[in-house]
Amino acid sequence: MSSGLYNSARFSSDMVNDVLDIPSKLVVVTDNNDIDREVRKFKPDVVFIEALWVVPEKFEVLHRLHPNVQWIVRNHSALPFVSLEGIAMDWLLRYPQFPNVRVSCNDRRTNQEFAALTNSDVIYLPNYYPSNFHSRKRHKKHKNRLNVGCFGAIRPLKNQLLQAVAAIRYADEKNKKLHFHINNARIECGGSPILKNIQEMFEQFPQHKLVVYPWVTREEFIHVLRHMDVSLQVAFSETFNVVTADAVMNDVPVVVSKEISWTTWQSQVDPTSSESVMAGMELAFNRSNLRQANVEGLANYDAESVSIWGEFLRPVP
């Protein structure tokens, strides 16, 4: 599974190319020193730096080399996640001090927070997800097995332990063997104790199984996802969540927190309560109309995203 950041950047670039009909190119570089070379090749008017990896001082050099380029640093995290990145606030507040550099957030709330804090023009540029990307029927359910996906990097604010507790309780209640599916290749920001706790919890419940995956290609991930009975993404903080969009477009029921705002409220549960997550699972299994509501929610989000990006980019010569 390629990273959520890469997928988000690719989807946005493809949307600018294919929907807005504005030339766009996505480039993955090794470090700050590759930026000049790629800009010289493509000669863009606007360059989007996806996430916080360019040291602020680099923009002083880049401005001298490309004085007419507008640089947009896109932050993909809400403030709770930002607080876990030690350089984040320093860099986000320093970027606009350099010529032609602006900060953008993909989350409306975070964008408003930074605009109010800095009294500056922070740009809201939401994610985009190609809603026809997969749109397939998932595989048939197992009669006596419950496949629960809780994919993504292991981080405190992703809340995987509580979701694992809820899944075990729900499987016991339904007299089913639980297969709880997670990734273990990206342990970030204090995630090691979370994975350890999940592993040791499943050792105490041998009737259930913890299924662990490396970070696989996107095609492999979609294949795995389509075998899930439900996808849990009940996080404390999110801005979009590609995994949930993937599940929705592959007919997999979802249970989320209100942080994934484009989903229907009926799919959103309390991230501090395993009983609330269990209730959300029951609703997801028994209310097939929720899946369509989430497809429509994603489509509405995409339409707004196209409009916002178009309004920002089209005035550029």
For each residue, the residues with C-beta under 8 A, 3 or more apart:
1: 151 183 215 216 217 218 220 221
2: 6 7 217 218
3: 6 7 215
4: 7 8 152 241 242 243
5: 8 9 50 51 76
6: 2 3 9 10 28
7: 2 3 4 10 11 218 242
8: 4 5 11 12 50 76 106 127 240 242
9: 5 6 12 13 26 48 50
10: 6 7 13 14 26
11: 7 8 14 15 127 128 129 130
12: 8 9 15 16 48 125 127 128 309
13: 9 10 16 17 24 25 26
14: 10 11 17 18 24 130
15: 11 12 18 19 20 128 130 305 306 309
16: 12 13 19 20 22 24 309 313
17: 13 14 20 21 22 23 24
18: 14 15 21
19: 15 16 306
20: 15 16 17 306 309 310 313 314
21: 17 18
22: 16 17 313 314
23: 17
24: 13 14 16 17
25: 13 42 44
26: 9 10 13
27: 38 42
28: 6
29: 34 35 38
30: 33 34
31: 34
32: 35 53 54 55 58
33: 30 36
34: 29 30 31 37 38
35: 29 32 38 39 47 54 58 62
36: 33 39 40 61 62 65 66
37: 34 40 41
38: 27 29 34 35 41 42
39: 35 36 42 43 44 47 62 65 66 69
40: 36 37 43
41: 37 38
42: 25 27 38 39
43: 39 40
44: 25 39 47 69
45: 68 69 70 316 317
46: 69 70 71 72 313 316
47: 35 39 44 69 70 71 72
48: 9 12 72 73 74 104
49: 53 54 71 72 73 74
50: 5 8 9 74 76
51: 5 74 75 76
52: 73 75 85 87 88 91 92
53: 32 49
54: 32 35 49 58 59 73
55: 32 58 91
56: 59 91 94 95 97 98
57: 60 61
58: 32 35 54 55 61 62
59: 54 56 62 63 71 95 98 99 101
60: 57 63 64 98
61: 36 57 58 64 65
62: 35 36 39 58 59 65 66 69 71
63: 59 60 66 67 69 71 98 99 100 101
64: 60 61 67
65: 36 39 61 62
66: 36 39 62 63 69
67: 63 64 99 100
68: 45
69: 39 44 45 46 47 62 63 66 100
70: 45 46 47 100 102 316
71: 46 47 49 59 62 63 98 100 101 102
72: 46 47 48 49 101 102 103 104 123 125
73: 48 49 52 54 92 95 101 102 103 104
74: 48 49 50 51 104 105 106 125
75: 51 52 82 88 92 103 104 105 106 110 114
76: 5 8 50 51 106 239
77: 81 82 85 88 107 110 237 239
78: 81 82 107 109 110 237 238 239 259
79: 82 83 110 113 237
80: 83 84 157 236 237
81: 77 78 84 85 155 157 237
82: 75 77 78 79 85 88 89 92 110
83: 79 80 88
84: 80 81 155 156 157 189 190
85: 52 77 81 82 88 189
86:
87: 52 90 91
88: 52 75 77 82 83 85 91 92
89: 82 92 93
90: 87 93 94
91: 52 55 56 87 88 94 95
92: 52 73 75 82 88 89 95 103 114
93: 89 90 96 118
94: 56 90 91 97 98
95: 56 59 73 91 92 98 101 102 103
96: 93 101 102 103 118 120
97: 56 94 101
98: 56 59 60 63 71 94 95 101
99: 59 63 67
100: 63 67 69 70 71
101: 59 63 71 72 73 95 96 97 98
102: 70 71 72 73 95 96 121 122 123
103: 72 73 75 92 95 96 114 120 122 123
104: 48 72 73 74 75 111 122 123 124 125
105: 74 75 108 110 111 114 122 123 124 125 239
106: 8 74 75 76 124 125 126 127 239 240
107: 77 78 110 111 126 239 240
108: 105 111 112 124 126
109: 78 112 113
110: 75 77 78 79 82 105 107 113 114 239
111: 104 105 107 108 114 115 122 123 124
112: 108 109 115 116
113: 79 109 110 116 117
114: 75 92 103 105 110 111 117 118 120 122
115: 111 112 118 119 120 121 122
116: 112 113 119
117: 113 114
118: 93 96 114 115 122
119: 115 116
120: 96 103 114 115
121: 102 115
122: 102 103 104 105 111 114 115 118
123: 72 102 103 104 105 111 312
124: 104 105 106 108 111 308
125: 12 72 74 104 105 106 308 309 312
126: 106 107 108 240 301 304 305 308
127: 8 11 12 106 239 240 242 301 305
128: 11 12 15 302 305 306 309
129: 11 133 240 242 245 249 298 301 302
130: 11 14 15 133 302
131: 135 249 295 298 299 302
132: 135
133: 129 130 246 249
134: 222 246 249 250
135: 131 132 249 250
136: 226 249 250 251
137: 250 251
138: 225 226 227 228 250 251 252
139: 226 227
140:
141: 147 229
142: 145 146 147 229
143:
144: 176 177
145: 142 176 177 178 179
146: 142 167 170 171 174 176 177 178 179 229
147: 141 142 179 181 227 228 229 230
148: 167 171 178 179 180 181 228 229 230 231 232
149: 181 224 225 228 230 231 232 243 247 252
150: 160 163 164 167 180 181 182 231 232 233
151: 1 181 182 183 213 221 225 231 243
152: 4 158 183 186 233 243
153: 158 183 186 187 188 191
154: 158 160 182 183 184 186 187 188 191 192 194 195
155: 81 84 158 188 189 190 191 194
156: 84 159 189 190 191 194 236
157: 80 81 84 235 236 237
158: 152 153 154 155 191 235 236
159: 156 162 163 234 235 236 257 271
160: 150 154 163 164 182 194 198
161: 164 165 194 197 198 201
162: 159 165 166 234 271 272 274 277
163: 150 159 160 166 167 232 234 277
164: 150 160 161 167 168 180 198 201 202
165: 161 162 168 169 201 274
166: 162 163 169 170 232 234 274 275 277 278 281
167: 146 148 150 163 164 170 171 178 180 232 277 281
168: 164 165 171 172 178 180 201 205 208
169: 165 166 172 173 274 275 278
170: 146 166 167 173 174 178 277 278 281 282
171: 146 148 167 168 174 176 177 178 208
172: 168 169 175
173: 169 170 278
174: 146 170 171
175: 172
176: 144 145 146 171
177: 144 145 146 171 207 208 209
178: 145 146 148 167 168 170 171 208 209
179: 145 146 147 148 208 209 211
180: 148 150 164 167 168 198 202 208 209 210 211
181: 147 148 149 150 151 211 213 224 228
182: 150 151 154 160 198 210 211 212 213
183: 1 151 152 153 154 186 212 213 214 215
184: 154 187 195 212 213 214
185: 213 214 215
186: 152 153 154 183 191 215
187: 153 154 184 191 192 195
188: 153 154 155 191
189: 84 85 155 156
190: 84 155 156 193 194
191: 153 154 155 156 158 186 187 188 194 195
192: 154 187 195 196
193: 190 196 197
194: 154 155 156 160 161 190 191 197 198
195: 154 184 187 191 192 198 199
196: 192 193 199 200
197: 161 193 194 200 201
198: 160 161 164 180 182 194 195 201 202 210
199: 195 196 202 203 210
200: 196 197 203 204
201: 161 164 165 168 197 198 204 205
202: 164 180 198 199 205 208 209 210
203: 199 200 206
204: 200 201
205: 168 201 202 208
206: 203
207: 177
208: 168 171 177 178 179 180 202 205
209: 177 178 179 180 202
210: 180 182 198 199 202
211: 179 180 181 182
212: 182 183 184
213: 151 181 182 183 184 185 216 224
214: 183 184 185
215: 1 3 183 185 186
216: 1 213 220 221 224
217: 1 2 220 221
218: 1 2 7 221 222
219: 222 223
220: 1 216 217 223 224
221: 1 151 216 217 218 224 225 246
222: 134 218 219 225 226 246 250
223: 219 220 226 227
224: 149 181 213 216 220 221 227 228
225: 138 149 151 221 222 228 231 243 246 247 250 252
226: 136 138 139 222 223 250 251 252
227: 138 139 147 223 224
228: 138 147 148 149 181 224 225 231 247 252
229: 141 142 146 147 148 252 253 285
230: 147 148 149 252 253 254 255 281 284 285
231: 148 149 150 151 225 228 243 244 247 252 253 254 255
232: 148 149 150 163 166 167 254 255 256 277 281
233: 150 152 238 241 243 244 254 255 256 257 260
234: 159 162 163 166 255 256 257 269 271 277 280
235: 157 158 159 238 241 256 257 259 260 271
236: 80 156 157 158 159 257 259 271
237: 77 78 79 80 81 157 259
238: 78 233 235 241 256 257 259 260
239: 76 77 78 105 106 107 110 127 259
240: 8 106 107 126 127 129 245 260 262
241: 4 233 235 238 244 245 256 259 260
242: 4 7 8 127 129 245 246
243: 4 149 151 152 225 231 233 246 247
244: 231 233 241 247 248 254 256 260 263
245: 129 240 241 242 248 249 298
246: 133 134 221 222 225 242 243 249 250
247: 149 225 228 231 243 244 250 252 253 254
248: 244 245 252 254 263 291 294 295 298
249: 129 131 133 134 135 136 245 246 295 298
250: 134 135 136 137 138 222 225 226 246 247
251: 136 137 138 226 291
252: 138 149 225 226 228 229 230 231 247 248
253: 229 230 231 247 284 285 290 291
254: 230 231 232 233 244 247 248 263 267 284 294
255: 230 231 232 233 234 267 269 277 280 281 284
256: 232 233 234 235 238 241 244 259 260 263 267 268 269
257: 159 233 234 235 236 238 260 268 269 270 271
258: 261 265 268
259: 78 235 236 237 238 239 241 256 271
260: 233 235 238 240 241 244 256 257 263 268
261: 258
262: 240 294 297 298 300 301
263: 244 248 254 256 260 267 268 294 297
264: 267 268 290 293 294 297
265: 258 268
266: 283 287 290 293
267: 254 255 256 263 264 280 283 284 290 293 294
268: 256 257 258 260 263 264 265 280
269: 234 255 256 257 273 276 277 279 280
270: 257 273 276 277
271: 159 162 234 235 236 257 259 277
272: 162 276
273: 269 270 276 277
274: 162 165 166 169 277 278
275: 166 169 278 279
276: 269 270 272 273 279 280
277: 162 163 166 167 170 232 234 255 269 270 271 273 274 280 281
278: 166 169 170 173 274 275 281 282
279: 269 275 276 282 283
280: 234 255 267 268 269 276 277 283 284
281: 166 167 170 230 232 255 277 278 284 285
282: 170 278 279 285 286
283: 266 267 279 280 286 287 290
284: 230 253 254 255 267 280 281 287 290
285: 229 230 253 281 282
286: 282 283
287: 266 283 284 290
288: 291 292
289: 292 293
290: 253 264 266 267 283 284 287 293 294
291: 248 251 253 288 294 295
292: 288 289 295 296
293: 264 266 267 289 290 296 297
294: 248 254 262 263 264 267 290 291 297 298
295: 131 248 249 291 292 298 299
296: 292 293 299 300
297: 262 263 264 293 294 300 301
298: 129 131 245 248 249 262 294 295 301 302
299: 131 295 296 302 303
300: 262 296 297 303 304
301: 126 127 129 262 297 298 304 305
302: 128 129 130 131 298 299 305 306
303: 299 300 306 307
304: 126 300 301 307 308
305: 15 126 127 128 301 302 308 309
306: 15 19 20 128 302 303 309 310
307: 303 304 310 311
308: 124 125 126 304 305 311 312
309: 12 15 16 20 125 128 305 306 312 313
310: 20 306 307 313 314
311: 307 308 314
312: 123 125 308 309 315
313: 16 20 22 46 309 310 316
314: 20 22 310 311
315: 312
316: 45 46 70 313
317: 45
